[in-house]
Amino acid sequence: MRHRSKRYRQLVEKIGVDLQEAQGVPTAVGLVKKMAKAKFTETVELAVHLNLDTKKADQQFRGSISLPHGTGRDVRVIVFVDDGDKVQAALAGGAVKAGGEDLVNAVNEGFMDFDVAIATPKMMRFVGKLGKVLGPRGLMPSPKSGTVTDDVSTAVKEFKAGKIEYRSDAAGNVQVRVGNVGFEEAKLADNISAFLTHVTEHRPSSVKGDFVKNVTVSSTMGPGVKVAFIQSQE
C-alpha cells in the first residue's frame, strides 16, 4: 500500500472524499480549490496519461490550444524573425524580445528569460542550432505547436492571451497548466473540458482501444484528484 503523508491524510479526512475515486470535472475542481492551502496563488495543473507508443513516429503527441479562459499567467514570448518589419510586429504584439541571429546568439549564450519561443520558417535554419538548449526545456519552435509561423504578431498575441503548448513525455503523459486556484470553478472546469476534448479530437489514428488512460487535476501544493472521463473505444 502506498504511504501517504500526514498532511495528505488530514486533507482527505477534512474533506471526507476518497481521492482515489474518479470525480466529475466540476466536483474535482471544487476539491482542488478546497485543498489549496498555500500562502501563494497555486497553479492548477492537469495531468493526462495517454495510450501512446511514443517510439512510433505517428504517435508523437504534440500541439497547442487556446483555452477558453486563459491560464492566468503572464507569458513571456520571444520571436526569432528574418526582417526588421517583423521585429516591430512581434514587439507590438507583446513579445519581450525579437531579433534574428543576434537573438539566437543571446539564447545560446544563456538568455532564457522567456516561456515561449516563436520563429519564422526562414529563421529555423539558425534556430535549429539551439536544439540542445531549447529542446530539453520544451521551448523549441515547432509547426505542430503553432510556434513556427510568418504571422508573428498573431502568434504572440495568442500565446499572451492563454494559448498553451503541450507535448507527451516518453511514458505518454501530458501535463498542462489550466489556470490557478483564484479562477472561478466554472472557468477551470471549462478549461479542463476544452483540453480533454481537444486531446480526444487529435488522437493518432493508429491508437487502438481507449486513448485516455487516466486524468488527474491538482494544485501546486495539493494532492491530485482523479477525474472521471468517458470515452468510446475504436
JORAHU-V114216 format. One record per helix or strand. SS is the DSSP state (A for helix, B for strand). FROM is the first residue (numbers start at 1). TO is the last residue. If there is no record, write none. Layout:
ss: {SS	SS}
from: {FROM	FROM}
to: {TO	TO}
This chain:
ss: {A	B	A	B	A	B	B	A	B	A	B	A	A	B	A	B	B	A	B	B}
from: {6	23	25	43	57	62	77	84	97	101	116	121	143	148	152	163	173	185	212	225}
to: {15	23	35	50	59	66	80	93	99	108	119	137	145	148	160	167	180	201	219	227}
